[in-house]
Amino acid sequence: MEEFAQFSVDGQRLYGMVHRPEGQAPAQGWPSVVILHGFTGNRGGDHRLLPLLSRFLAARGVASLRFDFRGSGESQGDFSEMTVSREVQDTEAAFEYIRRQPGLDPERVMLLGFSMGGLVAALSAPQVRPHRLALWAPALPELWLPFLRGGLLPPTVTDYNGWPLGREFLQEMVRLRPLDAAQAWGGEARVFHGDADQTCPPEFGVRYARALGCDAVAIPGAGHTFDSLDAVELLYRETARFLTGQ
């Protein structure tokens, strides 16, 4: 079953979709996972990566919430206001929302972040305490350092391929410590990374896995968006195995 979701952060509405397994929910409720999209992305993901993941998981007994961060997709807000800290706030609100849903187990809410969503997930984990944490091709702050030419912040908004990237986003980025947050969390985690990723190199995934003290699963031949049918099939299968505790 699929239904629209909406919740608010600081008076701005965020829109998403909840996917539930078919049939009667178990007594304790279905486990669920909150899914975080990447930089300039939305809840659909590249080549429908995220909605198809939600349907794959629902068929295996795991509910999910996909949503657009403020300033992205259909949610309210302007992209120029976007910062990682704001997306952490959005993630906290998403967890509050999903934990209130009937038929879902409030104790078994997991977290999955893709690309910059992986960075946001790592920083959010100590606050939201997910049952399990999955990172897909997680980004690190150094990915955005080239925006700081000569070590200087741009004076106003940067035109990033038609996206109004705010100065505050870059100002904050140099202060973020997602690996420290990951290490401090200490729960069950797994990292999934394409070994041909040229956007977030596989080394990023290895560094997250070391901080989390967990396994890193290499997806052979996959680029940043897991851009082949074989790569997606393997990614979904291994992600579902982890989230269901197999």
C-alpha positions in Angstrom: 0.0 0.0 0.0 1.3 3.5 -0.9 0.0 6.8 0.5 1.2 10.4 0.4 2.9 11.8 3.5 3.3 15.3 4.7 4.8 16.9 7.8 6.2 20.3 8.8 9.5 21.8 9.9 9.6 25.4 11.0 6.3 26.1 9.2 7.4 24.6 5.9 5.7 21.5 4.5 7.6 18.5 3.4 6.0 16.0 1.1 6.7 12.3 0.6 5.4 8.8 0.2 4.9 6.0 2.7 5.1 2.4 1.4 3.6 -0.4 3.5 3.7 -4.2 3.0 0.5 -5.8 1.9 -1.6 -7.8 4.4 -2.1 -7.7 8.1 0.6 -6.0 10.1 2.3 -8.1 12.8 1.4 -7.4 16.4 4.5 -5.2 16.9 4.0 -3.5 13.6 6.1 -3.6 10.4 9.8 -2.5 10.5 10.4 0.6 8.4 13.2 2.7 6.9 13.5 6.4 6.3 15.2 7.1 2.9 17.2 10.2 2.3 18.0 11.5 -1.2 21.1 13.2 -2.3 22.4 16.7 -3.3 20.0 18.3 -5.8 18.0 15.1 -5.8 14.5 14.2 -4.8 12.5 11.3 -3.4 12.4 9.7 -6.8 16.1 9.3 -7.2 18.1 8.7 -10.4 16.4 6.2 -12.8 13.6 5.7 -10.2 16.1 4.2 -7.8 14.3 5.1 -4.6 10.6 4.3 -5.4 11.6 1.0 -6.8 13.6 0.3 -3.7 10.6 1.1 -1.5 8.4 -1.4 -3.5 11.2 -4.0 -3.4 11.4 -3.6 0.4 7.6 -3.6 0.9 7.4 -7.0 -0.9 9.8 -8.2 1.8 8.0 -6.9 4.8 9.7 -3.5 5.3 7.8 -0.3 5.1 9.5 3.0 4.1 9.2 6.7 4.0 10.7 8.7 1.1 10.5 12.4 1.2 11.8 15.6 -0.4 14.0 17.7 1.8 13.0 21.4 2.2 13.9 23.2 -1.0 14.0 20.0 -3.0 11.5 18.1 -5.1 7.9 19.1 -4.2 8.6 20.2 -0.6 8.3 23.9 0.4 11.3 26.1 0.9 14.0 27.4 -1.4 17.1 25.5 -2.3 19.2 28.6 -1.5 18.3 28.0 2.2 19.4 24.4 2.1 22.1 23.3 4.5 23.1 19.9 5.9 21.9 21.0 9.4 18.5 21.8 8.0 18.4 18.4 6.3 19.3 16.8 9.7 16.3 18.7 11.1 14.1 17.3 8.3 15.3 13.8 9.1 14.4 14.1 12.7 10.9 15.3 11.8 10.6 12.3 9.4 11.4 9.9 12.2 8.9 11.6 14.4 6.3 11.2 11.6 7.0 7.5 10.8 7.1 6.5 14.5 3.5 7.8 14.8 2.1 5.8 11.9 -0.3 2.9 12.8 0.9 -0.5 11.9 4.6 0.4 12.0 6.9 -0.6 14.8 8.3 2.6 16.4 11.3 0.7 17.8 12.4 -0.7 14.4 12.8 2.5 12.3 15.9 2.3 10.2 17.7 4.9 8.1 19.2 4.8 4.6 21.0 7.7 3.0 22.2 8.1 -0.6 25.2 10.3 -1.5 24.8 13.6 0.5 21.9 11.8 2.1 24.4 9.4 3.5 26.4 12.3 5.0 23.1 13.6 6.5 22.2 10.1 7.8 25.6 9.7 9.6 25.1 13.1 11.3 21.5 12.3 12.1 22.1 8.8 13.6 23.1 10.0 17.1 19.8 12.0 17.3 17.3 9.7 15.7 18.8 6.4 16.9 17.9 4.2 14.0 17.4 0.5 14.4 19.9 0.0 11.5 21.8 2.4 9.3 22.5 1.9 5.6 24.7 4.2 3.5 24.7 4.2 -0.3 27.7 5.9 -1.9 28.0 8.3 1.1 29.5 11.8 0.5 32.1 13.5 2.6 32.4 17.3 3.1 35.6 17.5 1.0 33.4 16.9 -2.1 32.3 20.5 -1.9 35.7 22.1 -1.1 36.3 23.0 -4.8 33.5 25.6 -4.4 35.8 27.5 -2.0 38.2 28.9 -4.6 41.3 30.2 -2.8 39.7 29.2 0.5 37.2 32.0 0.2 33.4 31.8 0.5 31.4 33.2 -2.4 29.7 36.5 -1.3 26.1 35.4 -2.2 24.3 32.6 -4.0 26.3 30.4 -6.4 24.7 29.3 -9.6 25.3 25.6 -9.6 23.8 24.3 -12.9 20.7 26.3 -12.3 20.5 25.5 -8.6 20.9 28.5 -6.2 23.5 27.2 -3.8 23.6 29.3 -0.7 26.7 30.7 1.0 25.6 29.2 4.3 25.7 25.7 2.9 29.4 26.1 2.0 30.2 27.9 5.2 28.8 25.1 7.3 30.3 22.3 5.2 33.9 22.9 6.4 32.7 22.4 10.0 30.9 19.1 9.5 32.3 15.9 11.0 30.2 13.0 9.7 32.9 10.4 10.4 33.1 11.4 14.0 29.3 11.2 14.3 29.3 7.8 12.7 32.0 6.5 15.1 30.1 7.9 18.1 26.8 6.2 17.1 27.9 2.6 17.4 24.8 0.8 16.1 24.3 -1.8 13.3 25.4 -0.4 10.0 26.5 -1.3 6.5 27.9 0.7 3.6 27.2 0.0 -0.1 29.4 1.6 -2.8 29.9 1.2 -6.5 33.5 0.4 -7.2 33.5 2.6 -10.3 32.0 5.6 -8.5 33.7 8.8 -9.8 31.6 11.2 -7.8 32.1 9.9 -4.3 35.1 7.6 -4.7 35.0 4.2 -3.0 37.5 5.4 -0.5 34.7 7.5 1.0 32.7 4.3 1.7 35.7 2.6 3.2 36.3 5.6 5.5 32.6 5.5 6.7 32.8 1.7 7.2 35.9 2.1 9.4 34.2 4.8 11.4 31.1 2.7 11.8 33.0 -0.5 12.5 30.9 -2.3 9.8 31.2 -4.1 6.5 31.4 -2.2 3.2 29.7 -4.0 0.2 31.3 -3.3 -3.2 28.9 -3.2 -6.1 31.1 -4.3 -9.1 31.2 -1.9 -12.0 28.7 0.5 -10.5 29.0 4.2 -10.8 27.6 6.8 -8.3 24.0 6.1 -9.1 24.4 2.3 -9.5 23.7 2.8 -13.2 23.1 -0.7 -14.5 20.3 -3.2 -14.1 22.7 -5.8 -12.6 24.1 -3.2 -10.2 20.7 -2.2 -9.0 19.5 -5.8 -8.6 22.6 -6.6 -6.4 22.2 -3.3 -4.4 18.6 -4.0 -3.7 19.2 -7.6 -2.7 22.1 -6.8 -0.4 20.3 -3.8 1.2 17.2 -5.9 1.9 19.3 -8.6 3.4 20.9 -6.1 5.8 17.7 -4.3 6.7 15.8 -7.6 7.4 18.7 -8.9 9.5 19.5 -11.8 7.2 
